[in-house]
């Protein structure tokens, strides 16, 4: 499991990412509990897990470094 902290000027979110049989699952911490995202790529799973943060998704993904996922 990989833990990344995505951050912007107004928000930070911890996301856990795991590859299982060629697919990725991401779990993002929210005020209402974790949200999950699935995808064939880690960044797709992360983007889907961040949906509760609608206005901040682009900002949060901008802080993602691909090397964090290796």
LINRA-V939774 format. One record per residue. N is the residue number from 1. PSI is psi in whole degrees, 0 to 359 (* if undefined). D_FIRST is the distance of its C-alpha to the first C-alpha in whole Angstrom. Layout:
N,PSI,D_FIRST / N,PSI,D_FIRST
//
This chain:
1,142,0 / 2,133,4 / 3,125,7 / 4,147,10 / 5,118,13 / 6,135,16 / 7,147,19 / 8,186,23 / 9,333,26 / 10,355,26 / 11,150,23 / 12,146,19 / 13,132,16 / 14,133,13 / 15,132,10 / 16,135,7 / 17,138,6 / 18,135,5 / 19,131,8 / 20,110,10 / 21,47,13 / 22,1,14 / 23,157,13 / 24,143,10 / 25,134,10 / 26,142,10 / 27,118,11 / 28,137,13 / 29,128,15 / 30,171,19 / 31,333,22 / 32,16,22 / 33,181,19 / 34,150,15 / 35,146,16 / 36,150,14 / 37,143,15 / 38,151,14 / 39,167,15 / 40,349,16 / 41,148,15 / 42,316,12 / 43,330,14 / 44,315,16 / 45,319,14 / 46,314,13 / 47,318,17 / 48,324,18 / 49,337,15 / 50,4,18 / 51,326,21 / 52,344,22 / 53,42,22 / 54,304,25 / 55,340,27 / 56,3,24 / 57,311,22 / 58,318,23 / 59,315,23 / 60,316,20 / 61,332,19 / 62,338,21 / 63,357,19 / 64,126,16 / 65,127,16 / 66,327,15 / 67,340,14 / 68,341,11 / 69,10,10 / 70,*,10
//
